[in-house]
Amino acid sequence: MRSTQTSRDASCRSISWNRRSKLATPRRSRAPLAADLLREMSAD
């Protein structure tokens, strides 16, 4: 249960970091980042 909460917290930090990085990346780079984010969410 604790490990599940930890992984959820890590996912939230990863998602927020991805959002910040998307704002700083060119538009054409957003598609791969979105695919990586979806892959992370589906793996969780």
Phi, psi and omega in degrees: 000317179294321180294325178295316179297320180297316181294325178294317177298319179296322179295319179297318179295321180294318181295315181295323178295319179296322178297316179296318182292326179298322181296335184261001182253155176298156184303322185291345180270353186287328182299310177299322179296319178296321179295319178296320180295316178297323180294319178296317182293321180289330179287334180280000000 
